[in-house]
Every structure is written in structure tokens, then in C-alpha cells.
Amino acid sequence: MASRPAFRLSAQLGLIFLCALAGCGDGTKQAPAAGQVQKPSYDRERVTLSEAIDGGRKLIERQPENSLLALETVSLYVERARLTGNFDDYRDAGALLETTTARMDQRSFPCLAHARLDYTLHRMQAASAALDACPPSVARDEVAGLRADIAFYSGRYAEAEAIYRELVNQVGTPQQYIRLALFRSKMGSPGEAAALLEAAEKRYHGVSATMKAWLKVRRGALAFERGRIDEALALYAIASDELPGWWMIDEHIAEAKRISGDTAGATALYADLAKRTGLPEHMDELARLLREGNTPEAANEWVQRAERLYRERLETFPEASAGHAVEHFLQFGAPAEALALARRSAAARGDGDTQIALCAALYRAGRAGEAGACITRVQESGWDTPQLHAMAATIFASLGRNAEADAARAKALARNRYAMRLYPVTPPVQSEMVSML
């Protein structure tokens, strides 16, 4: 899920958050000396958020009718989930939001809080319904931005772009530039996207180390998607200076190491990430490298552990989990299960990346004809990424549509010279059974 860190704190929680940063209010901690600035780090950001959440929960116990406190604490849970990748925080955010909503007058339904959480968890219909319930007094720019996000991830690209551009021109906050940048990066305009991200960065004057690091990571990821590995690594290094120890930075570095040929470095970093974070996505990447190396049997434990975690996530957050789970089962699982998950994911989201995963699952399941029709629909939608063209090249080649395959391969390599290695398509289990219909 896309992460766009942004802290919104009420006055009371703001004091708790700042106090946590300064280390005050706790006799077991020693406040920094006058003039001493504590350098940000991932662990410090995580602890600070945790202390703010704990403080918020204590205030809620004393002021159960203070809905603003509760809604701000919900926001902090979501921020910590984005920082750590821990889905438990989404569960706790949802539970607190439901409890708070039940206590509130129906006329003061917290529509934006529900819409933001539902959107984050890829529940697009629920997010739209929450926005529909917003009264005219709710900030229209926020409502418009979320409606555009929902349109984008539902495949309504023209609608999304019109709103994004209007928000950039009329509001012009970093968030609006980020939204348009992410959109343009998927529509074949990575140069424009890079410029928009730089504009967002210049307009960000906040103090969040997470936000500063995220902007550098996102710029690096865009460079990586263009095949500019050295530029990407340089931006990741700056991001690491902003927020040392953040796993999100390290996973991008590991990906860059892998594609540039430093297999040993990538394997070591993914092994550290898998142990450090416990995230199944890192276990998958480690397992893939181990299978390609000298000890393929060492991958089995990680594959099994990742599968257990994906199944747990799918039970609790099916919409938010299906996309990553598809990638796991495409590589390591049964084609039928990968296809079922891809269909579920595509039913929840209509964006190009989700549809590409469905095309890959169809191909993996031996339904190359349907995969070809699927990838053609994505091409015609306006989506334009190296991944799309690399996958189209493989699928069209399997169908004997060689001219189309050659054209798609040329497009993929023009956008990213590593595209055919970076976006491999898992072949059918029995290639002779691939349907040519």
C-alpha cells in the first residue's frame, strides 16, 4: 500500500509527541542537555509514536467523550503501521475508530477518518461511502484528494488526473504534488513525476524525519524504475541519513544490489531484513535469492513462514493483503490459488499494477489467451510502465504474437534497461499446457 507519512496532531497529543521527542515527563529518562539535538532514527521515531499512542490512550481513559483525542490516536496508529509495516496497528486503529464512532452523535460522523483508514486498507467502496457521508463543512480539499485517490486506484484515470492537477494548481501543498507525481509515474511520464517529487520536497517545511526520508526513498524508487541504479542508491543513502535504520530504505537498497549483480550483498541484506522486521515480503525476496543460489533448500523455511503470515493477514485484512499475497503464491504457491487471489485483488482495485498481477496469474495458470487479452486491456487503459511492457512481451511471445512481443520488449527496455530481468513473469507449471486460445 502506498505510504504518504504526515503527522496531524491535536494540541494535547502534540504536547505528548513533543515531550516524547524531548524525553521529558519520565523519571527513568534523562532529557537531553540544553542545546543538544537528538538525531532522528527509525527506532526513535517508532518509540516516539508508541509513547504518543500510549499517552493518547491514557487521555482517552480520562476523557472518553473527547472524540478528537480518539481520532488523533487513530491517526497515530496508522502512522506507526506505515512506519513499521505492522498490520496489528491497523486492527487497533479500526477498533478504536469504531468505538469512537459509536459514542458520537450521528450528525458528527467522522467521515474523513473512516475514509482514510478504508482507503489505506484498499476498501475503496467503503471509503467512497464514508466520503459520501461527509457534510459540506468538512475540508473539501481533503475530500477531493481522497476521491481522486480512489478514482486512480479504481482505474478511472482521467477523473483522478483532473482532480490532482486542480489541487496542485489551487492548493499546492506537498501532498498534492506527491499525488500527481505518483500518478504521472504510472502514465509514462517519469521525468515529470521526478520534477513533481522534487517540488513536493522543496515545499515540505515540517519536522518529520519519516516524511523527509520517505520523499528521498520515493525519488530513489522512481530513478530505479528508470534503470538509474547509481542515482537511486545515492538517494537511498541520503534517505538513510535522514532516518537511519528504517527497513524501507534497506529493502530498496537490497533490490538495487540484486539487479546490479551484487547477489551476495542483496542476500545478506534481505536475510537481515527478514529477521529484523518479520515481514513476509522480505522473506519472499530472501527465498527467491536462496533458490537461485547454491543453497536452494534453505529457501523452504522462509517460504513457509511467509505463507503463514500472508494467510493470517488475508483473514484480517483481505483487501490490503491480497496484492502482496498474489506475488508470493505466483512464485511459490499453487497457480490456482494465485489466480483466485489475483481476481479478489482486482475486484477491490482496478489500477494497472493490480491488473498486471491478474494477467500474470492467468499466464501462470496456463491461460495465456486470457492473459493476452488482460494485458492488452491494461495497455489500452493508459497505464505505461516498464513492468507492463516487460510482461506484455513475455505473454505475447508465448502466444506467437512476435511483432507485438518485440514492440513491447523495445518499450520496456527503452524505459528501463533492466526491465526484462527486473519484472520476470513466472511461467506456467507445464508450458505444454498453455492455452493458445
C-alpha positions as CSV (number, residue, x, y, z in Angstrom):
1,M,0.0,0.0,0.0
2,A,1.2,3.5,-0.7
3,S,2.6,5.3,2.2
4,R,2.5,9.1,2.5
5,P,3.6,9.9,6.0
6,A,2.0,13.0,7.5
7,F,1.5,13.8,11.2
8,R,-1.7,15.6,12.2
9,L,-1.7,16.1,16.0
10,S,-4.2,17.8,18.2
11,A,-2.9,20.3,20.8
12,Q,-2.9,17.7,23.6
13,L,-1.4,14.9,21.6
14,G,1.1,17.3,20.1
15,L,2.4,18.0,23.6
16,I,2.7,14.3,24.3
17,F,4.5,13.8,21.0
18,L,6.9,16.7,21.6
19,C,7.5,15.5,25.1
20,A,8.3,12.1,23.8
21,L,10.8,13.6,21.4
22,A,12.5,15.5,24.2
23,G,12.4,12.6,26.7
24,C,10.5,14.6,29.3
25,G,7.9,13.6,31.9
26,D,9.5,10.3,32.8
27,G,11.9,10.0,35.7
28,T,13.5,7.0,34.2
29,K,14.7,9.0,31.2
30,Q,17.3,11.7,31.0
31,A,16.3,14.8,29.0
32,P,18.9,15.9,26.5
33,A,21.2,18.7,27.6
34,A,20.4,22.3,26.7
35,G,21.1,22.9,23.0
36,Q,21.6,19.2,22.3
37,V,19.6,17.8,19.4
38,Q,18.8,14.1,19.4
39,K,19.4,12.8,15.9
40,P,16.4,11.1,14.3
41,S,16.5,7.3,13.8
42,Y,13.9,4.7,12.9
43,D,13.9,3.3,16.4
44,R,13.5,6.8,17.9
45,E,10.6,7.6,15.5
46,R,8.9,4.3,16.4
47,V,9.4,4.8,20.2
48,T,8.1,8.4,19.9
49,L,5.0,7.3,18.1
50,S,4.5,4.5,20.6
51,E,4.8,6.9,23.5
52,A,2.3,9.3,21.9
53,I,-0.1,6.5,21.3
54,D,0.2,5.3,24.9
55,G,-0.3,8.9,26.1
56,G,-3.3,9.2,23.9
57,R,-4.9,6.1,25.3
58,K,-4.4,7.3,28.8
59,L,-6.0,10.6,28.0
60,I,-8.9,8.8,26.3
61,E,-9.5,6.9,29.5
62,R,-9.8,10.1,31.4
63,Q,-11.8,11.9,28.7
64,P,-13.8,9.2,27.0
65,E,-16.1,11.7,25.4
66,N,-13.2,13.6,23.7
67,S,-13.6,12.3,20.2
68,L,-10.8,14.5,18.8
69,L,-8.3,12.8,21.1
70,A,-9.5,9.4,19.9
71,L,-9.4,10.3,16.2
72,E,-5.9,11.7,16.6
73,T,-4.8,8.5,18.3
74,V,-6.3,6.5,15.4
75,S,-4.1,8.6,13.0
76,L,-1.1,7.8,15.1
77,Y,-1.8,4.1,14.9
78,V,-1.9,4.4,11.1
79,E,1.3,6.4,11.0
80,R,3.1,3.7,13.1
81,A,1.7,1.0,10.9
82,R,3.2,2.8,7.9
83,L,6.5,3.2,9.6
84,T,6.9,-0.3,10.9
85,G,4.8,-2.4,8.4
86,N,2.9,-4.0,11.4
87,F,-0.7,-4.7,10.4
88,D,-1.7,-5.0,14.1
89,D,-1.8,-1.3,14.3
90,Y,-4.4,-1.1,11.5
91,R,-6.5,-3.5,13.5
92,D,-6.1,-1.4,16.7
93,A,-6.9,1.8,14.7
94,G,-10.0,0.3,13.3
95,A,-11.2,-0.9,16.7
96,L,-10.6,2.5,18.3
97,L,-12.3,4.2,15.4
98,E,-15.4,2.0,15.7
99,T,-15.6,2.6,19.4
100,T,-15.3,6.3,19.0
101,T,-17.9,6.4,16.2
102,A,-20.4,4.5,18.4
103,R,-20.1,7.2,21.1
104,M,-20.5,10.1,18.8
105,D,-23.7,11.8,17.6
106,Q,-24.7,10.6,14.2
107,R,-24.5,14.1,12.9
108,S,-20.8,14.2,13.8
109,F,-19.9,11.0,12.0
110,P,-16.1,11.1,11.5
111,C,-16.3,10.6,7.8
112,L,-12.7,11.5,6.9
113,A,-11.2,9.2,9.5
114,H,-13.2,6.3,8.2
115,A,-12.4,7.2,4.5
116,R,-8.7,7.5,5.2
117,L,-8.5,4.2,7.0
118,D,-10.7,2.3,4.5
119,Y,-8.6,3.8,1.6
120,T,-5.3,2.7,3.3
121,L,-6.7,-0.8,3.6
122,H,-7.8,-0.8,0.0
123,R,-11.5,-0.9,0.9
124,M,-12.4,1.5,-1.9
125,Q,-16.2,1.1,-1.8
126,A,-16.3,1.7,1.9
127,A,-14.0,4.7,1.6
128,S,-16.3,6.2,-1.1
129,A,-19.3,5.6,1.1
130,A,-17.6,7.4,4.0
131,L,-16.9,10.4,1.8
132,D,-20.4,10.5,0.6
133,A,-21.5,10.9,4.3
134,C,-19.3,13.9,4.8
135,P,-21.2,17.2,5.4
136,P,-20.4,20.3,3.4
137,S,-18.4,21.7,6.4
138,V,-15.7,19.0,6.0
139,A,-12.5,20.3,4.3
140,R,-13.3,20.0,0.6
141,D,-9.7,19.7,-0.4
142,E,-9.2,16.6,1.7
143,V,-12.4,15.1,0.4
144,A,-11.4,15.9,-3.2
145,G,-7.9,14.4,-2.8
146,L,-9.3,11.2,-1.4
147,R,-11.9,10.9,-4.1
148,A,-9.1,11.3,-6.7
149,D,-7.0,8.6,-5.0
150,I,-10.0,6.3,-5.0
151,A,-10.6,7.1,-8.7
152,F,-6.9,6.4,-9.5
153,Y,-6.9,3.0,-7.8
154,S,-10.2,2.1,-9.3
155,G,-8.9,2.7,-12.8
156,R,-10.7,6.0,-13.5
157,Y,-7.5,7.8,-14.6
158,A,-8.9,10.8,-16.4
159,E,-11.1,11.7,-13.4
160,A,-8.1,11.3,-11.0
161,E,-5.8,13.4,-13.1
162,A,-8.2,16.2,-13.4
163,I,-8.6,16.5,-9.7
164,Y,-4.9,16.0,-9.0
165,R,-4.0,18.9,-11.3
166,E,-6.7,21.1,-9.9
167,L,-5.4,20.5,-6.4
168,V,-1.8,21.2,-7.4
169,N,-2.8,24.5,-9.0
170,Q,-5.3,25.6,-6.4
171,V,-3.8,24.2,-3.1
172,G,-0.2,23.4,-3.9
173,T,0.8,21.6,-0.7
174,P,3.4,18.8,-0.8
175,Q,0.7,16.2,-0.6
176,Q,-0.9,17.4,-3.9
177,Y,2.4,17.3,-5.7
178,I,3.1,13.8,-4.4
179,R,-0.3,12.6,-5.6
180,L,0.2,13.9,-9.1
181,A,3.8,12.6,-9.2
182,L,2.8,9.1,-8.3
183,F,0.0,9.3,-11.0
184,R,2.3,10.5,-13.7
185,S,5.0,7.9,-12.9
186,K,2.4,5.2,-13.9
187,M,1.3,7.0,-17.0
188,G,4.6,7.0,-18.9
189,S,6.0,10.4,-17.6
190,P,8.7,9.6,-15.1
191,G,10.6,12.8,-15.8
192,E,7.5,14.8,-14.9
193,A,7.0,12.7,-11.9
194,A,10.6,13.3,-10.7
195,A,10.1,17.0,-11.1
196,L,6.9,16.9,-9.1
197,L,8.5,15.0,-6.3
198,E,11.4,17.5,-6.1
199,A,8.7,20.2,-6.0
200,A,7.0,18.4,-3.1
201,E,10.2,18.1,-1.3
202,K,11.0,21.8,-1.6
203,R,7.6,22.7,-0.3
204,Y,7.8,20.4,2.7
205,H,8.8,22.5,5.8
206,G,7.8,20.1,8.5
207,V,10.0,18.4,11.0
208,S,9.1,14.7,10.4
209,A,12.2,12.7,9.7
210,T,10.0,10.0,8.3
211,M,8.5,12.3,5.7
212,K,11.9,13.6,4.7
213,A,13.3,10.1,4.3
214,W,10.2,8.9,2.5
215,L,10.5,11.7,-0.1
216,K,14.1,10.6,-0.8
217,V,13.1,6.9,-0.9
218,R,10.3,7.7,-3.4
219,R,12.6,9.8,-5.6
220,G,15.1,6.9,-5.5
221,A,12.5,4.3,-6.4
222,L,11.5,6.4,-9.4
223,A,15.1,6.6,-10.5
224,F,15.3,2.8,-10.0
225,E,12.2,2.3,-12.1
226,R,14.0,4.2,-14.9
227,G,17.1,1.9,-14.6
228,R,19.2,4.6,-13.0
229,I,20.7,2.5,-10.3
230,D,23.5,4.8,-9.2
231,E,21.1,7.7,-8.8
232,A,18.7,5.5,-6.8
233,L,21.4,4.3,-4.5
234,A,22.6,7.9,-3.9
235,L,19.1,9.0,-2.9
236,Y,18.7,6.0,-0.7
237,A,21.9,6.9,1.1
238,I,20.6,10.4,1.8
239,A,17.3,8.9,3.0
240,S,19.3,6.7,5.4
241,D,21.0,9.9,6.7
242,E,17.6,11.3,7.4
243,L,16.2,8.3,9.2
244,P,18.9,5.7,9.9
245,G,17.8,2.1,10.4
246,W,14.5,2.3,8.5
247,W,13.8,-1.0,6.9
248,M,12.0,0.6,4.0
249,I,15.3,2.2,2.9
250,D,17.2,-1.0,3.3
251,E,14.7,-3.0,1.2
252,H,15.1,-0.6,-1.6
253,I,18.9,-0.8,-1.3
254,A,18.7,-4.6,-1.4
255,E,16.6,-4.5,-4.5
256,A,19.1,-2.3,-6.2
257,K,22.0,-4.5,-5.2
258,R,20.2,-7.6,-6.6
259,I,19.5,-6.1,-10.0
260,S,23.0,-4.6,-10.3
261,G,24.6,-8.0,-9.8
262,D,25.6,-7.8,-6.1
263,T,23.7,-11.0,-5.2
264,A,25.7,-11.7,-2.1
265,G,25.1,-8.2,-0.8
266,A,21.4,-8.4,-1.6
267,T,21.0,-11.8,0.1
268,A,22.7,-10.6,3.2
269,L,20.6,-7.5,3.4
270,Y,17.3,-9.4,2.8
271,A,18.3,-12.0,5.4
272,D,18.8,-9.2,7.9
273,L,15.5,-7.6,6.9
274,A,13.6,-10.9,7.2
275,K,14.9,-11.4,10.7
276,R,14.6,-7.8,11.8
277,T,11.1,-7.0,10.5
278,G,9.4,-10.3,10.3
279,L,7.6,-9.0,7.1
280,P,6.7,-11.8,4.6
281,E,7.7,-9.6,1.7
282,H,11.3,-9.7,2.8
283,M,11.1,-13.4,3.4
284,D,9.9,-13.9,-0.2
285,E,12.8,-11.9,-1.6
286,L,15.3,-13.8,0.5
287,A,13.7,-17.1,-0.6
288,R,14.0,-16.2,-4.2
289,L,17.6,-15.3,-3.9
290,L,18.4,-18.5,-2.0
291,R,16.6,-20.6,-4.6
292,E,18.7,-19.0,-7.3
293,G,21.9,-19.6,-5.3
294,N,23.9,-22.5,-4.1
295,T,21.6,-23.5,-1.2
296,P,18.1,-23.6,-2.7
297,E,16.8,-25.9,0.1
298,A,17.5,-23.0,2.6
299,A,14.6,-21.1,1.0
300,N,11.9,-23.6,2.1
301,E,11.8,-22.3,5.7
302,W,11.3,-18.7,4.6
303,V,8.7,-19.7,2.0
304,Q,6.7,-21.5,4.7
305,R,7.0,-18.7,7.2
306,A,5.9,-16.1,4.7
307,E,2.9,-18.2,3.6
308,R,1.7,-18.5,7.2
309,L,1.9,-14.7,7.7
310,Y,0.1,-14.0,4.4
311,R,-2.7,-16.3,5.4
312,E,-3.0,-14.6,8.7
313,R,-3.2,-11.2,7.0
314,L,-5.7,-12.4,4.5
315,E,-8.0,-13.5,7.3
316,T,-8.0,-10.0,8.9
317,F,-7.3,-7.6,6.0
318,P,-8.2,-9.4,2.8
319,E,-8.3,-6.3,0.5
320,A,-5.0,-4.9,1.8
321,S,-3.2,-8.2,1.8
322,A,-4.3,-9.8,-1.5
323,G,-1.8,-7.9,-3.7
324,H,1.3,-8.9,-1.8
325,A,-0.1,-12.4,-1.3
326,V,-0.5,-12.8,-5.1
327,E,3.2,-12.2,-5.6
328,H,4.0,-14.9,-3.0
329,F,1.7,-17.5,-4.5
330,L,2.8,-16.7,-8.1
331,Q,6.4,-17.5,-7.1
332,F,6.0,-20.3,-4.5
333,G,2.4,-21.5,-4.5
334,A,-0.3,-23.2,-6.5
335,P,-1.3,-21.3,-9.7
336,A,-5.0,-21.8,-8.9
337,E,-4.6,-20.1,-5.5
338,A,-2.6,-17.2,-7.0
339,L,-5.3,-16.7,-9.7
340,A,-8.1,-16.7,-7.1
341,L,-6.2,-14.1,-5.0
342,A,-5.5,-12.0,-8.1
343,R,-9.1,-12.0,-9.0
344,R,-10.0,-10.9,-5.5
345,S,-7.5,-8.2,-5.5
346,A,-8.6,-7.0,-9.0
347,A,-12.2,-6.8,-7.7
348,A,-11.1,-4.5,-5.0
349,R,-8.8,-2.3,-7.1
350,G,-8.7,-1.5,-10.8
351,D,-5.3,0.2,-11.1
352,G,-2.8,-1.0,-13.6
353,D,-0.4,-2.7,-11.2
354,T,-3.3,-4.8,-9.7
355,Q,-4.5,-5.7,-13.2
356,I,-1.0,-6.7,-14.3
357,A,-0.8,-9.1,-11.4
358,L,-4.1,-10.6,-12.6
359,C,-2.6,-11.0,-16.1
360,A,0.5,-12.7,-14.6
361,A,-1.7,-15.1,-12.6
362,L,-3.7,-16.0,-15.7
363,Y,-0.5,-16.8,-17.5
364,R,0.9,-18.8,-14.6
365,A,-2.3,-20.8,-14.5
366,G,-1.8,-21.8,-18.2
367,R,-4.5,-19.4,-19.5
368,A,-2.2,-17.5,-21.9
369,G,-5.1,-16.4,-24.2
370,E,-6.9,-14.7,-21.3
371,A,-3.6,-13.3,-20.1
372,G,-3.1,-11.8,-23.6
373,A,-6.5,-10.1,-23.5
374,C,-5.9,-8.9,-20.0
375,I,-2.5,-7.3,-20.8
376,T,-4.0,-5.7,-23.9
377,R,-6.7,-4.1,-21.7
378,V,-4.1,-2.6,-19.4
379,Q,-2.1,-1.2,-22.4
380,E,-5.3,0.4,-23.7
381,S,-6.1,1.9,-20.3
382,G,-3.3,4.4,-20.5
383,W,-1.1,2.7,-17.9
384,D,2.5,2.9,-19.2
385,T,5.3,1.3,-17.1
386,P,8.3,-0.9,-17.8
387,Q,6.6,-3.7,-15.9
388,L,3.6,-3.6,-18.1
389,H,5.7,-3.8,-21.3
390,A,8.0,-6.5,-20.0
391,M,5.1,-8.7,-19.1
392,A,3.3,-8.0,-22.4
393,A,6.5,-9.1,-24.2
394,T,6.6,-12.4,-22.4
395,I,2.8,-13.1,-22.8
396,F,2.7,-12.1,-26.5
397,A,5.8,-14.2,-27.2
398,S,4.1,-17.3,-25.7
399,L,1.1,-16.7,-28.0
400,G,3.3,-16.5,-31.1
401,R,2.5,-12.8,-31.5
402,N,6.1,-12.0,-32.2
403,A,5.7,-8.5,-33.6
404,E,3.8,-7.3,-30.6
405,A,6.2,-9.1,-28.3
406,D,9.2,-7.3,-30.0
407,A,7.5,-3.9,-29.8
408,A,6.6,-4.4,-26.1
409,R,10.2,-5.6,-25.3
410,A,11.6,-2.5,-27.0
411,K,9.3,-0.2,-25.0
412,A,10.3,-2.0,-21.7
413,L,14.0,-1.7,-22.4
414,A,13.7,2.0,-23.5
415,R,12.1,2.8,-20.1
416,N,14.4,0.6,-18.1
417,R,17.4,-1.3,-19.5
418,Y,16.9,-3.9,-16.7
419,A,13.2,-4.3,-17.3
420,M,13.2,-7.9,-18.6
421,R,15.2,-9.1,-15.6
422,L,13.5,-6.8,-13.1
423,Y,10.0,-7.9,-14.0
424,P,10.1,-11.6,-14.8
425,V,6.9,-13.5,-15.4
426,T,6.6,-16.8,-13.6
427,P,6.0,-19.4,-16.4
428,P,3.2,-21.9,-16.3
429,V,3.8,-25.1,-14.3
430,Q,3.6,-27.1,-17.5
431,S,4.4,-25.0,-20.5
432,E,2.9,-27.5,-22.9
433,M,-0.5,-27.0,-21.4
434,V,-0.5,-23.2,-22.0
435,S,-3.7,-22.4,-23.9
436,M,-3.3,-20.7,-27.2
437,L,-7.0,-19.8,-27.4
